[in-house]
Amino acid sequence: MSGRYAAFVIAAYAVSAAAFAWMIVDTLVRARRARCRLEKLESARPA
Amino acid sequence: MIATLANPYRFMAVSRWLAPLCGLAAVVLIAWGLTLGLAVPPDYQQGETVKIMFVHVPAAWTAMFAYTGLGAASFSSLVFRHAVADAAARAAAPLGALFTLAALITGSLWGKPMWGAWWVWGDSRLVSVLVLFLLFVGYMTLRASIEDEAKGARAADILALVGLINLPVIKFSVDWWNTLHQGESIFRTGGPLIAPVYLNPLLLMGAGYSFAFLALWLTRTRAEIRLRRASVLAMRGVA
């Protein structure tokens, strides 16, 4: 990527990549936390 | 289909395989779209900045798709009191806000070299998309700010439903008012105005973004349902 407007194009793709990275990481962390919490409570339940 | 998914157990069973499938479709479509999109020739007017379109327009489409999902889930939650719908509404809002923010920032990065301005307050398309972002943020803030969770959810659902009026405003803003933003050039009667060399990667990216949203939405909704189940178990344990 070169030319007069390269910085704008690169910045736009970087912003999009950062948005996706945040959404994916945050979603996976939430999913893992919820699963662990539920498993912990379910295993502590009396049979 | 919706009635089937309103059952949390059925939703968990279906979303278990549907979420990774949507994720896989997103990866394939976005990779394909990027491969084509980054290789397009510079536009005769926009030059290299035409490539911003491949991340800006799909983000804007997905933001509107996310708000439609939020509105539908809020309606189901408010009218039918479906627990899954409430979880889905809550899960959609942060994703929608981020897609809208990405659309606003990438649009601004296109506007500066093409219009000579980062932002134009008089432009109805820009302002209506900013309103969409504020609606997502408002939904999350309203839910979080009311201590009684049920009341907070109800107030936020009403806000989401009122905000649905903004979707046709965004879509038709370029037809109803004079704006700097270009007019409708894809979903119009008479066919798209964009050359296939630009249209194909744009549609692939649009589909890829939509599948990515679906994968993330389903995963977050699953997490929300698990957290609610955990809260019930924790309360029973305390009692």
Chai-1 contact restraints between the chains, C-beta under 6 A:
chainA,res_idxA,chainB,res_idxB,connection_type,confidence,min_distance_angstrom,max_distance_angstrom,comment,restraint_id
A,G3,B,E48,contact,1.0,0.0,6.0,A-B,restraint_1
A,Y5,B,G47,contact,1.0,0.0,6.0,A-B,restraint_2
A,Y5,B,E48,contact,1.0,0.0,6.0,A-B,restraint_3
A,Y5,B,T49,contact,1.0,0.0,6.0,A-B,restraint_4
A,Y5,B,P113,contact,1.0,0.0,6.0,A-B,restraint_5
A,F8,B,T49,contact,1.0,0.0,6.0,A-B,restraint_6
A,F8,B,L109,contact,1.0,0.0,6.0,A-B,restraint_7
A,F8,B,P113,contact,1.0,0.0,6.0,A-B,restraint_8
A,V9,B,E48,contact,1.0,0.0,6.0,A-B,restraint_9
A,V9,B,K51,contact,1.0,0.0,6.0,A-B,restraint_10
A,V9,B,I52,contact,1.0,0.0,6.0,A-B,restraint_11
A,A11,B,L109,contact,1.0,0.0,6.0,A-B,restraint_12
A,A12,B,I52,contact,1.0,0.0,6.0,A-B,restraint_13
A,A12,B,V55,contact,1.0,0.0,6.0,A-B,restraint_14
A,A12,B,T106,contact,1.0,0.0,6.0,A-B,restraint_15
A,A12,B,L109,contact,1.0,0.0,6.0,A-B,restraint_16
A,V15,B,I105,contact,1.0,0.0,6.0,A-B,restraint_17
A,V15,B,T106,contact,1.0,0.0,6.0,A-B,restraint_18
A,S16,B,V55,contact,1.0,0.0,6.0,A-B,restraint_19
A,S16,B,A102,contact,1.0,0.0,6.0,A-B,restraint_20
A,A19,B,L98,contact,1.0,0.0,6.0,A-B,restraint_21
A,A19,B,A102,contact,1.0,0.0,6.0,A-B,restraint_22
A,M23,B,L98,contact,1.0,0.0,6.0,A-B,restraint_23
A,M23,B,L216,contact,1.0,0.0,6.0,A-B,restraint_24
A,T27,B,L216,contact,1.0,0.0,6.0,A-B,restraint_25
A,T27,B,T219,contact,1.0,0.0,6.0,A-B,restraint_26
A,T27,B,R220,contact,1.0,0.0,6.0,A-B,restraint_27
A,R30,B,A223,contact,1.0,0.0,6.0,A-B,restraint_28
A,A31,B,T219,contact,1.0,0.0,6.0,A-B,restraint_29
A,A31,B,A223,contact,1.0,0.0,6.0,A-B,restraint_30
A,A34,B,A223,contact,1.0,0.0,6.0,A-B,restraint_31
A,A34,B,R226,contact,1.0,0.0,6.0,A-B,restraint_32
A,A34,B,L227,contact,1.0,0.0,6.0,A-B,restraint_33
A,R35,B,R226,contact,1.0,0.0,6.0,A-B,restraint_34
A,R37,B,A230,contact,1.0,0.0,6.0,A-B,restraint_35
A,L38,B,R226,contact,1.0,0.0,6.0,A-B,restraint_36
A,L38,B,R229,contact,1.0,0.0,6.0,A-B,restraint_37
A,L38,B,A230,contact,1.0,0.0,6.0,A-B,restraint_38
A,L41,B,A230,contact,1.0,0.0,6.0,A-B,restraint_39
A,L41,B,L233,contact,1.0,0.0,6.0,A-B,restraint_40
